[in-house]
Amino acid sequence: MFSKQKGDKAEAKAVLYLKKSGFKIITQNYFAKKMGEIDIVATKNKTYHFIEVKSGQGFDPIYNLTPAKLTKVIKSSQLYLKQHHIELPFCIDAIIIRDQEIEFIENITI
């Protein structure tokens, strides 16, 4: 399976998990030019969540959640909020998928 297909499958699992957890999915794969991509933008309890999804087999995908990647997600989320004139609280989250296990890490920081 190609990387894009694996990523799409992982994001689909993450979306299902988020919906079951009471999140409303706003968009997926938001691309901020020269900054990066946000896998999932969702809301819950009047808070915007910008969610990075990482998955993998044979290694722990959490190691792909680097400070450089988080910096890009933060900058992209700030642009998203500005472009959409949103002044609600927000946080940066991650979903780590290891085989059938899903770990949700809320409000991650560098």
Backbone as ProteinMPNN parsed JSONL, in Angstrom:
{"seq_chain_A": "MFSKQKGDKAEAKAVLYLKKSGFKIITQNYFAKKMGEIDIVATKNKTYHFIEVKSGQGFDPIYNLTPAKLTKVIKSSQLYLKQHHIELPFCIDAIIIRDQEIEFIENITI", "coords_chain_A": {"N_chain_A": [[0.854, -1.185, 0.0], [0.554, 2.23, -0.811], [2.117, 5.185, 0.597], [0.402, 7.472, 0.712], [-2.114, 6.248, 0.555], [-2.048, 4.753, 2.912], [-1.877, 6.836, 4.75], [-4.348, 8.119, 4.258], [-6.092, 6.106, 5.085], [-5.445, 5.938, 7.811], [-6.21, 8.516, 8.612], [-8.951, 8.342, 8.147], [-9.684, 6.485, 10.115], [-9.052, 8.043, 12.326], [-10.872, 10.171, 12.067], [-13.314, 8.812, 12.413], [-12.963, 7.949, 15.069], [-12.855, 10.476, 16.349], [-15.425, 11.523, 15.792], [-17.021, 9.673, 17.179], [-16.246, 10.422, 19.671], [-17.469, 12.798, 20.096], [-16.682, 15.029, 18.602], [-16.973, 17.567, 16.077], [-16.3, 17.407, 12.747], [-14.648, 19.737, 10.835], [-12.977, 20.264, 8.601], [-10.701, 18.48, 6.435], [-7.284, 17.867, 5.715], [-6.268, 20.521, 5.385], [-4.463, 22.905, 3.7], [-1.886, 25.108, 4.158], [-0.257, 27.411, 2.382], [3.234, 27.332, 2.007], [3.542, 26.75, 4.673], [2.422, 24.341, 5.681], [0.466, 21.34, 6.243], [-2.648, 20.643, 7.808], [-3.99, 17.863, 9.241], [-6.597, 17.284, 10.298], [-9.274, 19.416, 11.092], [-11.276, 20.22, 13.731], [-14.121, 20.689, 15.949], [-15.09, 21.006, 19.368], [-16.953, 21.518, 22.227], [-16.9, 24.37, 21.931], [-14.277, 24.869, 21.192], [-11.606, 24.97, 18.943], [-9.898, 22.353, 17.352], [-6.851, 21.396, 16.122], [-5.575, 18.845, 14.426], [-3.05, 16.498, 14.205], [-2.291, 13.546, 12.522], [-0.688, 10.518, 13.031], [0.707, 7.469, 11.97], [1.854, 4.043, 11.813], [3.778, 1.05, 11.231], [5.873, -1.312, 12.811], [7.436, 0.534, 14.021], [7.321, 3.186, 16.453], [4.958, 5.522, 15.77], [4.811, 7.983, 17.014], [7.249, 9.153, 17.106], [7.511, 10.48, 14.745], [6.356, 12.854, 15.162], [7.603, 15.622, 15.278], [9.412, 18.5, 16.625], [9.724, 20.369, 14.516], [7.614, 19.65, 12.791], [5.42, 20.144, 14.461], [5.694, 22.902, 14.783], [5.07, 23.784, 12.197], [2.379, 22.964, 12.088], [1.279, 24.56, 14.088], [1.704, 27.168, 13.039], [0.206, 26.941, 10.683], [-2.337, 26.51, 11.763], [-2.796, 28.934, 13.049], [-2.935, 30.626, 10.825], [-5.214, 29.543, 9.601], [-7.221, 30.187, 11.493], [-7.11, 32.971, 11.338], [-7.746, 33.448, 8.609], [-10.364, 32.529, 8.551], [-11.629, 34.149, 10.317], [-11.907, 33.485, 13.069], [-12.323, 33.496, 16.506], [-12.292, 31.831, 18.661], [-11.225, 29.669, 21.395], [-8.359, 27.517, 20.864], [-6.565, 24.435, 20.244], [-3.697, 22.318, 19.758], [-3.61, 19.07, 18.731], [-2.898, 15.514, 18.727], [-3.29, 12.427, 17.019], [-2.341, 9.211, 17.453], [-1.795, 6.292, 15.766], [-1.424, 2.984, 16.276], [-1.22, -0.017, 14.935], [-4.164, -1.447, 15.795], [-4.693, 0.214, 17.878], [-5.631, 3.376, 19.144], [-4.421, 6.44, 20.097], [-5.189, 9.412, 21.658], [-3.873, 12.538, 21.938], [-4.197, 15.343, 23.637], [-3.868, 18.869, 23.289], [-1.043, 19.313, 22.763], [2.367, 20.339, 23.098], [5.384, 22.038, 22.11]], "CA_chain_A": [[0.0, 0.0, 0.0], [1.338, 3.447, -0.906], [2.081, 6.048, 1.786], [-0.805, 8.305, 0.668], [-3.24, 5.38, 0.891], [-1.93, 4.446, 4.34], [-2.234, 8.058, 5.464], [-5.796, 8.312, 4.13], [-6.739, 5.086, 5.932], [-5.236, 6.356, 9.201], [-7.051, 9.684, 8.852], [-10.342, 7.878, 8.219], [-9.833, 5.916, 11.459], [-9.015, 9.157, 13.276], [-12.148, 10.887, 11.942], [-14.325, 7.978, 13.06], [-12.705, 8.048, 16.511], [-13.237, 11.811, 16.807], [-16.895, 11.628, 15.752], [-17.54, 8.877, 18.297], [-15.878, 11.131, 20.899], [-18.235, 14.036, 20.186], [-16.116, 16.122, 17.817], [-17.55, 17.883, 14.776], [-15.22, 17.575, 11.785], [-14.833, 20.93, 10.018], [-12.303, 20.004, 7.322], [-9.536, 17.598, 6.453], [-6.179, 18.187, 4.798], [-6.168, 21.962, 5.14], [-3.101, 23.214, 3.297], [-1.48, 26.513, 4.254], [0.891, 27.566, 1.491], [4.55, 27.589, 2.608], [3.556, 26.43, 6.098], [2.196, 22.926, 5.879], [-0.887, 20.806, 6.196], [-3.295, 20.173, 9.034], [-4.74, 16.682, 8.846], [-8.015, 17.407, 10.652], [-9.737, 20.552, 11.89], [-12.53, 19.801, 14.361], [-14.532, 21.481, 17.106], [-15.78, 20.351, 20.484], [-17.105, 22.418, 23.379], [-16.515, 25.732, 21.537], [-12.829, 24.941, 21.019], [-11.101, 24.412, 17.686], [-8.816, 21.382, 17.522], [-6.056, 21.165, 14.928], [-5.136, 17.5, 14.79], [-2.056, 15.814, 13.375], [-2.457, 12.099, 12.605], [0.532, 9.762, 12.73], [0.522, 6.02, 12.072], [2.973, 3.284, 11.284], [3.983, -0.312, 11.709], [7.281, -1.649, 12.97], [8.077, 1.588, 14.805], [6.312, 3.997, 17.123], [4.76, 6.71, 14.938], [4.91, 9.229, 17.78], [8.564, 9.742, 16.825], [7.374, 11.347, 13.573], [5.764, 14.105, 15.628], [8.812, 16.363, 15.619], [9.221, 19.939, 16.874], [9.557, 21.062, 13.234], [6.259, 19.376, 12.323], [4.495, 20.866, 15.341], [5.802, 24.331, 14.453], [4.29, 23.98, 10.969], [0.957, 22.828, 12.427], [0.908, 25.755, 14.855], [1.625, 28.296, 12.105], [-0.925, 26.695, 9.789], [-3.581, 26.698, 12.524], [-2.966, 30.372, 13.249], [-3.398, 31.16, 9.548], [-6.594, 29.076, 9.43], [-8.066, 31.006, 12.368], [-7.124, 34.328, 10.794], [-8.473, 33.44, 7.332], [-11.782, 32.252, 8.786], [-12.1, 35.123, 11.31], [-12.334, 32.711, 14.238], [-11.707, 33.984, 17.738], [-12.549, 30.865, 19.724], [-10.01, 28.986, 21.861], [-7.92, 26.399, 20.025], [-5.427, 23.663, 20.724], [-3.056, 21.417, 18.809], [-3.727, 17.705, 19.241], [-2.365, 14.464, 17.857], [-3.82, 11.071, 17.118], [-1.307, 8.247, 17.121], [-2.426, 4.999, 15.481], [-0.491, 1.851, 16.297], [-2.051, -1.168, 14.577], [-5.581, -1.178, 16.073], [-4.768, 1.122, 19.033], [-5.67, 4.802, 18.841], [-4.102, 7.283, 21.252], [-5.493, 10.828, 21.423], [-3.058, 13.391, 22.805], [-4.806, 16.665, 23.532], [-3.135, 20.073, 23.658], [0.394, 19.033, 22.783], [3.23, 21.515, 22.963], [6.761, 21.73, 21.671]], "C_chain_A": [[0.893, 1.24, 0.0], [1.147, 4.313, 0.336], [0.816, 6.895, 1.839], [-2.031, 7.478, 1.067], [-3.221, 5.027, 2.378], [-2.334, 5.649, 5.174], [-3.724, 8.323, 5.424], [-6.564, 7.342, 5.026], [-6.616, 5.468, 7.413], [-6.117, 7.557, 9.53], [-8.522, 9.304, 8.935], [-10.628, 7.261, 9.593], [-9.902, 7.03, 12.502], [-10.332, 9.928, 13.248], [-13.256, 10.11, 12.632], [-14.194, 8.049, 14.581], [-13.184, 9.399, 17.053], [-14.751, 11.986, 16.832], [-17.53, 10.871, 16.901], [-17.272, 9.562, 19.637], [-16.55, 12.497, 21.007], [-17.677, 15.233, 19.444], [-16.93, 16.327, 16.54], [-16.38, 18.153, 13.832], [-15.555, 18.771, 10.9], [-14.218, 20.725, 8.641], [-11.156, 19.025, 7.54], [-8.538, 18.099, 5.419], [-6.181, 19.658, 4.385], [-4.715, 22.281, 4.85], [-2.867, 24.719, 3.362], [-0.185, 26.664, 3.46], [2.138, 28.006, 2.26], [4.614, 27.264, 4.104], [3.377, 24.943, 6.348], [0.725, 22.571, 5.872], [-1.366, 20.451, 7.6], [-4.187, 19.015, 8.62], [-6.241, 16.839, 9.097], [-8.231, 18.685, 11.461], [-11.113, 20.143, 12.42], [-12.877, 20.754, 15.499], [-15.197, 20.577, 18.132], [-15.79, 21.344, 21.636], [-16.558, 23.817, 23.09], [-14.998, 25.941, 21.476], [-12.476, 24.308, 19.681], [-9.925, 23.501, 18.005], [-8.152, 21.172, 16.161], [-5.271, 19.89, 15.193], [-4.201, 16.919, 13.738], [-2.225, 14.306, 13.597], [-1.147, 11.428, 12.195], [0.236, 8.277, 12.914], [1.748, 5.323, 11.511], [3.03, 1.897, 11.881], [5.475, -0.564, 11.803], [8.077, -0.597, 13.72], [6.964, 2.379, 15.482], [6.138, 5.299, 16.353], [4.835, 8.036, 15.691], [6.245, 9.923, 17.51], [8.559, 10.597, 15.558], [6.739, 12.682, 13.921], [6.895, 14.975, 16.183], [8.503, 17.824, 15.952], [9.021, 20.731, 15.578], [8.145, 20.871, 12.692], [5.243, 20.147, 13.162], [4.525, 22.367, 15.071], [4.99, 24.644, 13.206], [2.795, 23.905, 11.255], [0.474, 24.064, 13.178], [0.741, 26.953, 13.918], [0.441, 28.152, 11.158], [-2.251, 26.925, 10.507], [-3.845, 28.184, 12.779], [-3.463, 31.049, 11.97], [-4.863, 30.779, 9.303], [-7.554, 29.958, 10.236], [-8.209, 32.428, 11.814], [-7.964, 34.394, 9.515], [-9.983, 33.277, 7.523], [-12.394, 33.157, 9.865], [-12.67, 34.433, 12.558], [-11.58, 33.209, 15.463], [-12.029, 33.086, 18.928], [-11.227, 30.264, 20.2], [-9.643, 27.842, 20.896], [-6.789, 25.651, 20.708], [-4.925, 22.761, 19.6], [-3.069, 20.029, 19.451], [-3.049, 16.736, 18.277], [-3.147, 13.179, 18.085], [-2.729, 10.154, 16.601], [-1.993, 6.898, 16.94], [-1.343, 3.947, 15.369], [-1.334, 0.591, 16.092], [-3.523, -0.823, 14.818], [-5.775, -0.219, 17.251], [-4.745, 2.573, 18.564], [-5.419, 5.57, 20.131], [-4.358, 8.742, 20.871], [-4.707, 11.639, 22.44], [-3.562, 14.813, 22.604], [-3.854, 17.755, 24.007], [-1.64, 19.808, 23.82], [1.171, 20.32, 22.603], [4.618, 21.066, 22.529], [7.664, 21.662, 22.881]], "O_chain_A": [[1.881, 1.291, 0.733], [0.144, 4.192, 1.039], [0.213, 7.027, 2.904], [-2.883, 7.947, 1.822], [-4.268, 5.005, 3.025], [-3.04, 5.516, 6.174], [-4.313, 8.709, 6.434], [-7.56, 7.712, 5.647], [-7.575, 5.335, 8.173], [-6.707, 7.614, 10.609], [-9.264, 9.892, 9.721], [-11.692, 7.49, 10.168], [-10.701, 6.973, 13.437], [-10.852, 10.299, 14.301], [-14.056, 10.693, 13.363], [-15.189, 8.191, 15.292], [-13.842, 9.457, 18.092], [-15.298, 12.535, 17.789], [-18.468, 11.362, 17.53], [-17.977, 9.32, 20.617], [-16.236, 13.272, 21.912], [-18.154, 16.351, 19.638], [-17.501, 15.382, 15.994], [-15.561, 19.034, 14.094], [-16.621, 18.814, 10.286], [-14.864, 20.985, 7.626], [-10.712, 18.784, 8.663], [-8.905, 18.674, 4.394], [-6.105, 19.991, 3.202], [-3.833, 21.969, 5.65], [-3.559, 25.5, 2.708], [0.85, 26.108, 3.828], [2.091, 28.939, 3.061], [5.648, 27.486, 4.735], [4.107, 24.354, 7.145], [-0.136, 23.387, 5.541], [-0.592, 20.018, 8.453], [-5.042, 19.166, 7.748], [-7.055, 16.56, 8.217], [-7.477, 18.992, 12.384], [-11.999, 19.769, 11.652], [-12.034, 21.528, 15.954], [-15.778, 19.541, 17.809], [-14.764, 21.935, 21.973], [-15.836, 24.384, 23.91], [-14.504, 27.049, 21.683], [-12.984, 23.243, 19.332], [-9.068, 23.835, 18.823], [-8.808, 20.819, 15.181], [-4.409, 19.852, 16.071], [-4.521, 16.861, 12.551], [-2.294, 13.851, 14.738], [-0.576, 11.734, 11.148], [-0.402, 7.876, 13.887], [2.571, 5.931, 10.827], [2.408, 1.613, 12.905], [6.248, -0.086, 10.973], [9.252, -0.801, 14.024], [5.796, 2.248, 15.118], [7.069, 6.102, 16.285], [4.914, 9.096, 15.07], [6.358, 11.139, 17.666], [9.499, 11.355, 15.32], [6.601, 13.548, 13.057], [7.108, 15.048, 17.393], [7.437, 18.326, 15.594], [8.226, 21.671, 15.551], [7.541, 21.818, 12.189], [4.308, 20.736, 12.62], [3.487, 23.027, 15.125], [4.295, 25.659, 13.158], [2.024, 24.7, 10.718], [-0.625, 24.555, 12.923], [-0.256, 27.669, 13.999], [-0.247, 29.13, 10.864], [-3.186, 27.474, 9.924], [-4.99, 28.632, 12.729], [-4.311, 31.94, 12.024], [-5.654, 31.605, 8.849], [-8.572, 30.415, 9.717], [-9.296, 33.005, 11.826], [-8.793, 35.291, 9.358], [-10.777, 33.818, 6.754], [-13.537, 32.956, 10.276], [-13.761, 34.758, 13.028], [-10.354, 33.327, 15.451], [-12.036, 33.541, 20.071], [-10.221, 30.339, 19.494], [-10.502, 27.285, 20.213], [-6.143, 26.161, 21.623], [-5.634, 22.484, 18.632], [-2.597, 19.847, 20.573], [-2.678, 17.101, 17.161], [-3.6, 12.89, 19.192], [-2.256, 10.293, 15.473], [-2.685, 6.417, 17.838], [-0.472, 4.004, 14.501], [-2.076, 0.186, 16.987], [-4.075, 0.017, 14.107], [-6.91, 0.123, 17.584], [-3.949, 2.951, 17.704], [-6.113, 5.377, 21.129], [-3.812, 9.242, 19.887], [-4.853, 11.454, 23.649], [-3.379, 15.409, 21.543], [-3.134, 17.588, 24.991], [-1.06, 20.051, 24.878], [0.672, 21.279, 22.015], [4.964, 19.886, 22.578], [8.862, 21.415, 22.745]]}, "name": "protein", "num_of_chains": 1, "seq": "MFSKQKGDKAEAKAVLYLKKSGFKIITQNYFAKKMGEIDIVATKNKTYHFIEVKSGQGFDPIYNLTPAKLTKVIKSSQLYLKQHHIELPFCIDAIIIRDQEIEFIENITI"}
